[in-house]
């Protein structure tokens, strides 16, 4: 949904000048940022609650270049979620977040906030928000500008292209406001949606979209960038098949500091500790996301996500190692050998990853919002599936310490 206001992370707000605030984007080549947003969302089908979910979005951004005051950005958006309530099965256990999708996006932003982006990209969802007038702003000053949302409706409605919803955003500078017991200059953003979109290809499609979004954005003088935002939203889709779908909830996002990770050094440290503790069937390697601890041949009952006796002792040792790096988030990935059906392998890999993640959560290794679960099935073998030894190694769970 409306999750990525803070993609305008490179804003620099000048000091107060004669009671005014000057907002403009100032981009720094090579700057890197990490944004975390959490959304509590309820979904209603035909005005009855279908389910409630918590959605976690991690955004890693790098400023590639700056020309004529315009910053060229490259961003990776990782989305994951966990079910909090389902109308059919009742309340669900609050385990780790399940990986959903990853998006790459490249875009350019000028000093007032206007975005230039190829229409192929699905992210960021909210575009040309915030944008600023080319003047000083006093408390209670207002301004307005056009913006739009872009949604990924491939899974929901079979619509292949990024789906655009236009709106007119209204802003007001409201002076100093508190975020986490600190005072920041802040402004509100409000927009209403009432669109009757054209017919698009797909099994079903929206015939009318209505709703409201309200945001409060906080800015950080010291770092020259936004620090956080709060949001409430309600969007209603009337569909071509007569169905009514409503999304409503609240969101928060903030920039999270992330120190540089020396992956080789970290891998060496963890390997040394694993060797010292003589933990069997565990290997450490540097991967694109960070440093991965591979628990090869982790013991589960056949075709089950229930661990065999003794495996928890191994996880206790791994948990103690992970707790030495509390500033890093964790990805728990499940893998299977090449046996059974593709769907069965994927489901089993997800459930085994979830079993390991739940155990680590029970040991307070991380909180649920800092751990993501992902199943890979047999997509990423590390050994030959044609041999019993290779299949044994491929039945594994990997715990990755993430750089971002």
C-alpha positions in Angstrom: 0.0 0.0 0.0 1.1 3.5 0.7 4.5 2.6 2.1 7.4 4.5 0.7 7.0 8.3 1.5 10.5 8.2 3.0 12.1 7.4 -0.3 12.6 11.2 -0.2 15.3 10.4 2.4 17.9 12.8 0.9 16.0 15.9 1.8 18.1 18.6 3.4 16.3 21.2 5.5 18.1 24.5 6.0 18.3 26.1 9.5 15.5 28.5 10.4 15.9 31.8 8.7 13.8 34.7 10.0 11.1 32.4 11.3 11.0 30.4 8.0 12.0 27.0 6.9 13.6 26.3 3.5 13.0 22.8 2.1 14.9 21.4 -0.8 16.5 18.2 -1.9 20.3 18.2 -1.8 21.8 14.9 -3.0 25.3 13.6 -2.1 27.0 11.2 -4.5 27.8 7.8 -2.9 25.4 8.4 0.0 23.7 5.2 1.2 20.6 4.9 3.4 18.3 2.2 4.9 14.6 2.8 5.5 12.4 0.5 7.5 8.6 0.8 7.3 6.0 -1.3 9.2 2.3 -1.4 8.1 -0.6 -2.7 10.1 -3.2 -3.4 7.4 -6.8 -4.8 7.5 -8.3 -6.2 4.3 -12.1 -6.2 4.0 -13.9 -8.2 1.2 -17.5 -7.0 0.5 -17.3 -5.0 3.8 -16.4 -8.0 5.9 -13.0 -8.5 7.5 -11.0 -11.0 5.5 -7.6 -10.8 7.2 -5.2 -8.5 9.0 -1.5 -8.5 8.3 1.7 -6.7 9.3 3.9 -5.8 6.4 7.6 -5.0 6.8 9.4 -3.1 4.1 13.2 -2.7 4.0 14.6 -0.2 1.5 18.3 0.1 0.7 19.2 3.2 -1.3 22.4 4.5 -2.9 22.9 7.9 -4.6 24.8 6.9 -7.8 25.4 10.4 -9.2 24.4 14.0 -9.0 24.0 16.3 -12.0 22.6 19.8 -12.0 21.2 19.3 -8.5 19.4 16.1 -9.6 20.2 12.9 -7.8 20.3 9.5 -9.6 19.2 6.8 -7.1 19.3 3.0 -7.1 17.0 1.3 -4.6 16.2 -2.2 -3.5 12.8 -2.7 -1.9 12.3 -5.9 0.1 8.8 -6.7 1.3 7.7 -9.3 3.8 4.6 -9.9 5.9 3.1 -12.0 8.6 -0.6 -12.9 9.1 -2.1 -11.5 12.3 -5.7 -12.6 11.8 -7.6 -14.7 9.2 -11.4 -14.9 9.2 -11.3 -18.6 8.2 -8.7 -20.0 10.6 -8.8 -17.4 13.5 -5.9 -15.8 15.3 -2.4 -16.7 14.0 0.9 -17.0 15.9 3.1 -14.0 15.6 6.1 -15.6 14.1 8.8 -14.0 11.9 7.9 -12.2 8.7 7.6 -14.2 5.5 9.5 -12.9 2.5 7.1 -11.7 -0.2 8.9 -9.8 -3.1 12.0 -7.8 -3.9 12.0 -4.9 -6.3 14.8 -3.0 -8.0 14.2 0.6 -9.0 16.3 3.5 -10.4 15.0 7.1 -10.5 16.1 10.7 -10.6 14.8 13.4 -8.2 15.3 17.2 -8.6 15.8 19.7 -5.8 12.0 20.3 -5.3 11.2 16.6 -5.1 9.9 15.8 -8.6 10.6 12.3 -9.7 11.8 11.0 -13.1 11.4 7.3 -13.4 10.9 4.7 -16.2 7.3 3.4 -16.2 8.5 -0.2 -15.9 9.3 0.2 -12.2 6.8 -0.8 -9.4 8.6 1.1 -6.7 8.4 3.5 -5.0 4.6 3.2 -4.5 4.1 6.9 -3.7 5.6 9.4 -6.2 6.1 13.1 -6.2 5.4 13.1 -2.5 6.7 15.2 -0.9 7.4 18.1 -3.3 8.0 21.6 -2.2 7.3 25.1 -3.4 10.3 27.2 -4.4 10.0 29.6 -1.4 10.5 29.8 2.3 7.7 28.3 4.5 6.3 29.7 7.7 4.4 27.7 10.3 0.9 26.9 9.0 1.8 27.7 5.4 0.1 25.4 2.8 0.8 24.2 -0.7 -0.5 21.6 -3.1 0.9 19.5 -5.9 0.0 16.5 -8.1 1.3 13.0 -7.2 0.4 9.4 -7.9 0.6 5.9 -6.5 1.9 2.9 -8.5 0.7 -0.6 -7.4 1.8 -4.1 -8.3 -1.5 -5.9 -9.2 0.0 -9.0 -10.9 -0.9 -11.4 -8.2 -4.1 -9.9 -7.0 -5.8 -9.1 -10.4 -3.6 -10.4 -13.1 -2.7 -6.9 -14.3 0.9 -7.1 -15.6 1.9 -3.4 -15.9 2.5 -1.1 -12.9 -0.9 0.4 -12.1 -1.1 4.2 -11.7 -3.5 6.0 -9.4 -3.4 9.9 -9.6 -4.2 12.3 -6.8 -3.7 15.9 -5.7 -1.7 16.2 -2.4 -2.2 19.0 0.1 0.6 20.0 2.5 0.9 22.1 5.6 4.0 23.0 7.6 3.0 22.6 11.3 6.2 23.5 13.1 8.0 21.4 15.6 6.6 17.9 16.5 7.9 15.1 18.7 9.1 11.8 17.3 10.5 9.3 19.9 10.9 12.1 22.4 12.8 14.4 20.1 11.6 17.5 18.4 11.7 17.9 14.6 10.2 20.3 12.1 7.2 18.5 10.6 4.6 18.9 7.9 1.3 17.1 7.0 0.4 15.5 3.7 -3.2 14.7 2.9 -4.7 13.4 -0.3 -8.0 11.9 -1.4 -8.5 9.5 -4.2 -11.6 9.3 -6.4 -10.7 7.7 -9.7 -12.6 5.8 -12.4 -9.7 4.1 -14.2 -10.0 2.8 -17.8 -10.5 -0.9 -18.5 -7.3 -2.9 -18.4 -6.4 -6.4 -19.3 -6.8 -8.9 -16.5 -9.3 -11.3 -15.1 -10.9 -8.5 -13.0 -9.9 -4.9 -12.7 -10.9 -1.8 -10.7 -13.8 0.3 -12.0 -13.6 2.9 -9.2 -11.0 3.7 -6.5 -11.7 5.9 -3.6 -10.0 6.7 -0.3 -7.9 9.0 1.9 -4.3 9.1 3.1 -3.0 11.3 5.9 0.7 11.6 6.8 2.9 13.4 9.3 6.5 13.8 8.2 9.4 14.6 10.6 12.7 16.1 9.4 16.1 16.0 10.9 18.3 19.2 10.9 21.4 17.5 12.1 21.5 14.8 9.4 19.8 16.9 6.7 17.2 14.4 5.9 13.8 13.1 7.0 13.8 11.0 10.1 10.4 9.3 10.1 6.7 9.5 9.1 3.4 8.3 10.5 0.4 7.5 8.3 -3.2 6.4 8.2 -4.9 5.2 5.1 -8.1 3.8 3.6 -8.5 2.8 0.0 -11.5 1.1 -1.5 -11.6 -0.8 -4.8 -14.9 -1.5 -6.6 -14.0 -4.3 -9.0 -15.4 -5.3 -12.4 -16.9 -8.5 -11.0 -18.9 -6.7 -8.4 -16.5 -7.3 -5.5 -15.6 -4.6 -3.1 -12.1 -4.7 -1.6 -11.0 -2.3 1.2 -7.5 -1.7 2.6 -7.2 0.3 5.7 -4.6 0.8 8.5 -1.7 2.7 9.7 2.1 2.8 8.9 5.3 4.1 10.4 8.7 4.4 8.8 12.1 5.7 9.8 15.7 5.8 8.6 17.8 3.2 10.3 21.6 3.7 10.7 23.5 0.8 9.2 27.3 0.5 9.6 29.5 -0.9 6.9 29.9 -4.7 7.1 33.3 -6.2 6.6 31.9 -9.5 5.3 35.2 -11.4 5.0 36.2 -10.4 8.6 32.8 -11.3 9.9 32.8 -14.7 8.1 36.2 -15.5 9.6 35.1 -14.6 13.1 32.0 -16.8 12.9 34.0 -19.7 11.3 36.5 -19.5 14.1 33.8 -19.7 16.7 32.0 -22.6 15.0 35.3 -24.5 14.9 36.1 -23.7 18.5 32.7 -25.0 19.6 33.0 -28.0 17.2 29.5 -27.5 15.8 29.0 -30.2 13.1 27.7 -29.7 9.6 27.8 -25.9 9.7 29.5 -23.8 7.0 30.0 -20.1 6.7 30.2 -18.1 3.5 30.0 -14.6 2.1 26.9 -14.0 0.0 25.5 -11.0 -1.8 23.1 -10.2 1.2 25.8 -10.5 3.9 27.2 -13.5 5.7 25.4 -16.9 5.6 25.6 -19.6 8.3 24.5 -22.8 6.5 23.1 -25.6 8.8 23.6 -28.5 6.4 21.7 -31.7 7.1 19.7 -30.1 9.9 17.6 -32.9 11.3 13.8 -33.0 10.8 11.4 -35.9 10.8 10.7 -37.0 7.2 8.5 -34.6 5.2 8.0 -32.6 8.4 9.1 -29.3 9.9 9.5 -30.8 13.4 13.1 -30.9 14.4 14.8 -34.1 15.6 16.0 -34.4 19.2 19.4 -32.8 19.7 19.0 -30.2 16.9 17.9 -27.5 19.3 21.3 -27.8 21.1 23.0 -26.9 17.9 20.7 -24.0 17.4 21.4 -22.8 21.0 25.1 -22.5 20.0 24.3 -20.7 16.8 21.9 -18.4 18.7 24.8 -17.3 21.0 26.9 -16.4 18.0 24.1 -14.4 16.4 23.5 -12.4 19.6 27.0 -11.0 19.2 25.8 -9.0 16.2 22.6 -7.4 17.5 22.6 -4.5 15.0 22.1 -6.8 12.0 18.8 -8.2 10.8 18.5 -11.9 9.9 17.1 -13.8 7.0 16.3 -17.5 7.6 16.1 -19.5 4.4 14.9 -23.1 4.0 16.2 -25.4 1.3 15.3 -28.9 0.2 16.8 -31.7 -2.0 15.3 -32.4 -5.4 12.6 -34.8 -4.4 8.8 -34.7 -4.6 6.8 -31.9 -6.3 7.9 -28.3 -6.8 5.0 -27.0 -4.6 5.7 -29.6 -1.9 9.4 -28.7 -1.8 8.6 -25.0 -1.6 6.1 -25.4 1.3 8.4 -27.7 3.2 11.3 -25.3 2.9 9.1 -22.4 4.2 7.9 -24.4 7.1 11.4 -25.6 8.1 12.7 -22.1 7.9 9.8 -21.0 10.0 10.6 -23.7 12.6 14.2 -22.5 13.0 13.1 -18.8 13.0 10.5 -19.4 15.7 13.1 -21.2 17.9 15.5 -18.2 17.5 12.7 -15.8 18.4 12.0 -17.9 21.5 15.6 -17.4 22.5 15.3 -13.6 22.0 18.0 -13.6 19.3 16.0 -10.9 17.5 12.5 -9.4 17.6 10.1 -10.6 14.9 10.4 -7.3 12.9 14.1 -8.0 12.5 13.8 -11.5 11.1 12.5 -12.6 7.7 11.6 -16.2 6.6 12.0 -17.4 3.0 11.6 -20.7 1.3 13.6 -21.6 -1.7 12.6 -25.3 -2.3 15.3 -26.9 -4.4 16.1 -23.8 -6.4 19.6 -23.2 -4.9 21.4 -26.5 -4.5 25.0 -26.5 -3.1 25.7 -30.1 -4.0 24.8 -32.8 -6.5 21.2 -34.0 -6.0 22.0 -37.2 -7.8 24.0 -38.5 -4.8 22.8 -39.3 -1.3 25.6 -37.1 0.1 24.6 -34.2 -2.2 20.9 -34.5 -1.2 21.9 -34.5 2.5 23.8 -31.3 2.1 21.0 -29.6 0.1 18.5 -30.3 2.9 19.6 -27.2 4.9 18.6 -24.0 6.6 20.7 -20.9 6.1 20.8 -18.1 8.6 22.0 -14.9 6.8 23.3 -11.9 8.8 22.2 -9.1 6.5 24.2 -6.0 5.7 21.1 -4.0 5.1 
